[in-house]
Amino acid sequence: MTYLPDFVGEDFIIECKGLMGDSFPLRWKIFKYTLMKSNAKYKLYLVRNQKQVDQMINELKTKKNRLCQNLLK
C-alpha cells in the first residue's frame, strides 16, 4: 500500500481531501502511525473544504511570522 500526501513542508504535511474513498481512512491512520513510530515532528493538516484551507493558510502564515520575528530579535 502506498500513500503520497499532497504537500510536504519542512515541518508540516497537508492532505486536501474533498470526498474520501473507501480506503483513505485506513491509509491515513497507517500514515499517522508510521510518522508516530518514526518520531517525525510534522504538523498534519487534513483539509476538506475552503474554510479549512483558509484557516490552515492563516495558521501557517502566523507561524512563519513568529519565526521571522524571533530571528530578527
HUTAGI-V145606 format. One record per run of one state. SS is the DSSP state (alpha for helix, beta for strand, coil for the rest). FROM is the first residue (numbers start at 0). LEN is the number of residues. If there is no record, write none. Layout:
ss,from,len
SS,FROM,LEN
SS,FROM,LEN
This chain:
ss,from,len
coil,0,6
beta,6,2
coil,8,3
beta,11,5
coil,16,7
alpha,23,14
coil,37,5
beta,42,5
coil,47,2
alpha,49,23
coil,72,1
